[in-house]
Amino acid sequence: MWPDTRIQELFDIEFPIVQAPMAGANGSAMAIAVAEAGGLGSLPCALLTPDQLRAELGAIRAGTRRPVNVNFFCHRPPQPDVEREAAWRHELSRYYVELGLDPDAPVPASSRAPFDDEFCGLVEELRPEIVSFHFGLPERRLLNRVRATRARIVSSATTVREARWLEDAGCDAIIAQGAEAGGHRGMFLAEAVDRQVGTMALVPQVVDAVKVPVIAAGGIADGRGIAAALALGAAAVQVGTAYLFCPESTVADPHREALRSAHADDTVLTNVFTGRPARSIVNRTVREVGPLSPLAPAFPLAGGALAPLRSAAPSGSADFMSLWSGQGVALRRELTAADLTRVLAQEALARLSSLTSGAAR
Amino acid sequence: MWPDTRIQELFDIEFPIVQAPMAGANGSAMAIAVAEAGGLGSLPCALLTPDQLRAELGAIRAGTRRPVNVNFFCHRPPQPDVEREAAWRHELSRYYVELGLDPDAPVPASSRAPFDDEFCGLVEELRPEIVSFHFGLPERRLLNRVRATRARIVSSATTVREARWLEDAGCDAIIAQGAEAGGHRGMFLAEAVDRQVGTMALVPQVVDAVKVPVIAAGGIADGRGIAAALALGAAAVQVGTAYLFCPESTVADPHREALRSAHADDTVLTNVFTGRPARSIVNRTVREVGPLSPLAPAFPLAGGALAPLRSAAPSGSADFMSLWSGQGVALRRELTAADLTRVLAQEALARLSSLTSGAAR
């Protein structure tokens, strides 16, 4: 039925559908629901403490016997840069004044933690079947420890060069992350935000460049997108934005509201929320400070100075909040994560079948 | 065999493949070859005088009895802005000095002409079967005259809103131009270059929004891309960059050389060559003056001041030349336009068939 079952075999899943790990937007509940429905459920760990990771993964193990994907950021922690951080605080000071906050009060450190010895120890102990990384891969020493657990190792490429690099480093599968995708660009060798490659062009070029199976991501939100990704040579898809509409999504209410009315061309790649380029719906911060600010401190430091603004903003305000979204946002529908997973699979199979029966119109 | 034959019926062509009209990069020879092979051959007219259009269309009529697409730009001619043009000349003056040119010598007017009464008279006289426009549509009076010739009318949309506008204005088919596409963005209501939508996300959203058949463009360069576009709901594809490698392509040698070595992430949307955003391989002008310069005069005036630089640059230099290219550039192969058309169709049919036979790997 499915044209290429390599990812299903590699991950031991029924459908070639990966629920994108979305830090801040999903936890164990969504991962369990997707896994039980036949897809690959994912737990994003970038915003979790080790204790939270233990609790969340424990909940998943209690909720399903299916494999799970645990996802980590693997950026290098930035060197503090007092001058740049002061310039960023200055850039945002008008909002502090507007909201009656002291522009000079200390701000919380951003909590996005990279994969380190402690997280690695948890992987060794808790043994998730799939471990995926964003922003490249951790240092070889840590990666070897992950590999020794026999976890399948996955990371994202935004260019052919990144895909080859990941294959050479031993990834078992590679996510080709097209420019349509929501949230952080996985770019780790590429630097130019304005040269990011769309899914339609990226996927076949990555498929040609590597031997491992490719998972297509970016702009895929229904069965048509899945069928298209498979036509391009991907063995599976990763779907993010479509899952943000599920009741299991943990996005804040203003984010959910913004998603419900967004058009495909309401999103932009911006660095203002974290310091790294990520696709967000345009809001006040993006419009007035970004989308790409040379003042934004290195990832993830830029986020610190926005936190007090989010807290002080009127209830329901999305002004200072990252509104991660891909360009497939307008294909939205509100289903449970389990139903969405099943519907995506059914639609994709029906679409594939219609393509040769002359009934695609 | 083909899942949706609406475009083939509408245009009376064998394959759902439109050769993109590429001003400066193709003339009658390519259009004839594509038409005879079973696709829709296109004649770009933006850089032609009425006499040249008459000669080129005459050559096509002599070379094939198949239908032809004649393509016009329909921008409003810009108001002269002496100050902005002086600033642009000043911005480029260092290159004039470097090449031993007088920075104050008059520059040629850019020759991109919008569709007007004279072109419309030629359409009425020469009766191309398909008339396509870029940058929206001409004024209603002219459009009505085109419609009265019974030509099929087509234009490009970069957003759902533009697609609806074109359908309301009476287009018979709409090109959904994803951000991967080379050359000028067709945008006419949208303004934000950084919000352009990728093909994977744009096509299904446009398909859902309009009743007329949709032609997918952007990043499509082989049978996989065609199969993917059809999976997304497009009834046909428009292929540009892949045809630039054909012997019938009229690109300058430095452009051809740049295409032969470009990676997908070597292209960018830039306004420096004409004043409107268009996807080009990054070269010296893009790197040093753009990619998006607030100084570039309105389309098409920006191009005038670059012409003397192109003429004076050393032979083989691509420094001051627009290097239009889509992100599918690395899927290149060097075939005649006829062979490429047939290969694209064969590959697409084989790919569609493999998707349900389980042989897609």
Contacts between the chains, C-beta under 8 A, distances in Angstrom:
chain1	res1	chain2	res2	distance
A	1	B	358	7.4
A	2	B	358	7.3
A	3	B	354	6.4
A	3	B	355	4.7
A	3	B	356	7.2
A	3	B	357	7.6
A	3	B	358	5.7
A	3	B	359	7.1
A	3	B	360	3.3
A	3	B	361	7.3
A	4	B	358	8.0
A	4	B	360	4.9
A	4	B	361	4.4
A	5	B	358	7.9
A	6	B	361	6.7
A	158	B	265	7.8
A	159	B	263	7.2
A	159	B	264	7.0
A	159	B	265	4.9
A	160	B	263	6.5
A	160	B	264	6.7
A	160	B	265	8.0
A	160	B	330	7.1
A	161	B	263	7.5
A	178	B	198	6.0
A	178	B	200	6.3
A	179	B	179	7.0
A	179	B	198	5.5
A	180	B	197	7.2
A	180	B	198	4.0
A	180	B	200	5.6
A	180	B	201	4.5
A	190	B	265	6.1
A	192	B	265	7.2
A	192	B	268	7.5
A	194	B	194	7.5
A	194	B	268	5.1
A	194	B	269	6.8
A	194	B	291	6.1
A	195	B	265	4.4
A	195	B	266	7.1
A	195	B	267	6.8
A	195	B	268	5.5
A	195	B	282	7.6
A	196	B	265	7.3
A	197	B	180	7.2
A	197	B	264	4.5
A	197	B	265	5.4
A	197	B	327	5.1
A	198	B	178	6.0
A	198	B	179	5.5
A	198	B	180	4.0
A	198	B	198	3.5
A	198	B	199	5.8
A	198	B	200	6.6
A	198	B	218	6.7
A	198	B	219	5.4
A	198	B	327	6.0
A	199	B	198	5.8
A	199	B	199	7.4
A	199	B	200	4.0
A	199	B	201	7.9
A	200	B	178	6.3
A	200	B	180	5.6
A	200	B	198	6.6
A	200	B	199	4.1
A	200	B	200	5.3
A	200	B	218	6.3
A	200	B	219	3.7
A	200	B	220	6.5
A	200	B	225	6.2
A	200	B	228	6.5
A	200	B	229	7.8
A	200	B	328	7.6
A	201	B	180	4.5
A	201	B	199	7.9
A	201	B	218	7.7
A	201	B	219	3.3
A	201	B	221	7.8
A	201	B	264	5.3
A	201	B	326	7.1
A	201	B	327	3.6
A	201	B	328	4.8
A	201	B	331	8.0
A	202	B	264	6.5
A	202	B	327	7.5
A	204	B	221	8.0
A	204	B	222	6.6
A	204	B	224	5.0
A	204	B	225	6.6
A	204	B	331	6.4
A	205	B	264	5.6
A	205	B	328	8.0
A	205	B	330	5.4
A	205	B	331	6.6
A	208	B	331	7.9
A	218	B	198	6.7
A	218	B	200	6.3
A	218	B	201	7.6
A	219	B	198	5.4
A	219	B	200	3.7
A	219	B	201	3.3
A	220	B	200	6.5
A	221	B	201	7.8
A	221	B	204	8.0
A	222	B	204	6.6
A	224	B	204	5.0
A	224	B	231	5.8
A	224	B	232	5.0
A	224	B	233	5.7
A	225	B	200	6.2
A	225	B	204	6.6
A	225	B	232	6.9
A	227	B	228	7.9
A	227	B	231	3.9
A	227	B	232	8.0
A	227	B	355	7.3
A	228	B	200	6.5
A	228	B	227	7.9
A	228	B	228	3.9
A	228	B	229	7.3
A	228	B	231	4.1
A	228	B	232	4.8
A	229	B	200	7.8
A	229	B	228	7.3
A	230	B	231	7.9
A	230	B	355	6.3
A	230	B	360	6.4
A	231	B	224	5.8
A	231	B	227	3.8
A	231	B	228	4.1
A	231	B	230	7.9
A	231	B	231	5.2
A	231	B	351	6.0
A	231	B	352	7.6
A	231	B	355	6.0
A	231	B	360	7.8
A	232	B	224	5.0
A	232	B	225	6.9
A	232	B	227	8.0
A	232	B	228	4.8
A	233	B	224	5.6
A	233	B	360	7.5
A	235	B	361	7.4
A	263	B	159	7.3
A	263	B	160	6.5
A	263	B	161	7.5
A	264	B	159	7.0
A	264	B	160	6.7
A	264	B	197	4.5
A	264	B	201	5.3
A	264	B	202	6.4
A	264	B	205	5.6
A	265	B	158	7.8
A	265	B	159	4.9
A	265	B	190	6.1
A	265	B	192	7.2
A	265	B	195	4.5
A	265	B	196	7.2
A	265	B	197	5.4
A	266	B	195	7.2
A	267	B	195	6.8
A	268	B	192	7.4
A	268	B	194	5.1
A	268	B	195	5.5
A	269	B	194	6.8
A	282	B	195	7.6
A	291	B	194	6.1
A	326	B	201	7.1
A	327	B	197	5.0
A	327	B	198	6.0
A	327	B	201	3.6
A	327	B	202	7.5
A	328	B	200	7.7
A	328	B	201	4.8
A	328	B	205	7.9
A	330	B	160	7.1
A	330	B	205	5.4
A	331	B	201	8.0
A	331	B	204	6.4
A	331	B	205	6.6
A	331	B	208	7.9
A	351	B	231	6.0
A	352	B	231	7.6
A	352	B	355	5.1
A	352	B	356	5.6
A	353	B	356	5.9
A	354	B	3	6.4
A	355	B	3	4.8
A	355	B	227	7.2
A	355	B	230	6.3
A	355	B	231	6.0
A	355	B	352	5.1
A	355	B	355	6.1
A	355	B	356	7.1
A	356	B	3	7.2
A	356	B	352	5.6
A	356	B	353	5.9
A	356	B	355	7.1
A	356	B	356	4.8
A	357	B	3	7.6
A	358	B	1	7.4
A	358	B	2	7.2
A	358	B	3	5.7
A	358	B	5	7.9
A	359	B	3	7.1
A	360	B	3	3.3
A	360	B	4	4.9
A	360	B	230	6.4
A	360	B	231	7.8
A	360	B	233	7.5
A	361	B	3	7.2
A	361	B	4	4.4
A	361	B	6	6.7
A	361	B	235	7.4
